[in-house]
Amino acid sequence: MVEPAGSAHASTTAPVSPAAAPRPAEIAFSGEMTQGGWIRGVAPAGTTDLRLDGEAVRIAPDGAWFAAFDRDAAPEEILTARMKDGTTYRQTLTVSPRDWHIERINIPRRAGGPSEAFMKIRQPELDRINAARAIETGAQGWRQRFIWPVKGRISGRFGSQRIYRGEPGSYHSGIDITSGTSGTPFVAPADGVVILAAEKPFTLEGNLLMLDHGMGLNSAFLHCSQILVKEGDHVKQGQVIGKIGMSGRATGPHLHWSIKWQSDRLDPLLFTGPMN
């Protein structure tokens, strides 16, 4: 259900400069106004460009749009709408902070970066992942309420991080779900198009499967034992698309599920709600 922008989720729209043209209807949206969260709304009639903190927000033909907040999003972000007559309106969005699980380790972080030999293997994998995320398929899963790809124990939470003697390590970019043994099937959390289906294990991700849900929103599923779809396939919410495994860098069978909107990393739990 869409909420008006004047709700507790956002402040009142204000023009950047005085204009004789009438004000547009307030930008309507709903969602999770927090770090790692998302919003979905409808642009005012006549909007030609929409941006969140300067980042372009795509607008569907019916005026609907989707945007999100990175794990490290600032307390305030600005939603900017430009109208046909050139008038620009800004709306300040308040983004709630999260209390991330931080583990402080009293040992130094491993010195040095990845070896040259490792990067010769790794860089082509990263290039392929980035190329997949750049694909626009027109998928409509971004409009849906997501479902869990598999039910089980959450063994790793989004955003958790280790700090080594004051030096931050990378944070956990998704959610880990442990469910049975290798071979347990998992499903598409929303409609989408397969943009990457690894034919051999990646160095870290193992057998990697990625779905585009449209509007710059995509899911990645790591460590699969088997991928049951191929690149270009259109999948429906609830369709079995792979099997859980421990390929790549994994200590046991589990599904690592991550979600990104453009360059922002998001919390899958905020798309599904608690696991029943």
Buried (B, 14 or more C-beta within 10 A) or exposed (E): EEBBBBEEBBBEBEEEEEBEEEEBBBBBBBBBBBBBBBBBBBBBEBBEEBBBBEBEBBBBEEBBBBBBBBBBBEEEBEBBBBBEEEBBBBBEBEBEEBEBBEEEEEEEBEEEEEEEEEEEEBEEBEEBBEEBBEBEBEBBBBBBEBBBBBEBEBBBBBBBBBBBEEEEEEBBBBBBBBBEEBEBBBBBBBBBBBBBBBEEBBEBBBBBBBBBBBBBBBBBBBBBBBBBBEBEBEBEBEBBBBBBBBBBEBEEBBBBBBBBBBEBBBBBBBBBEEEE
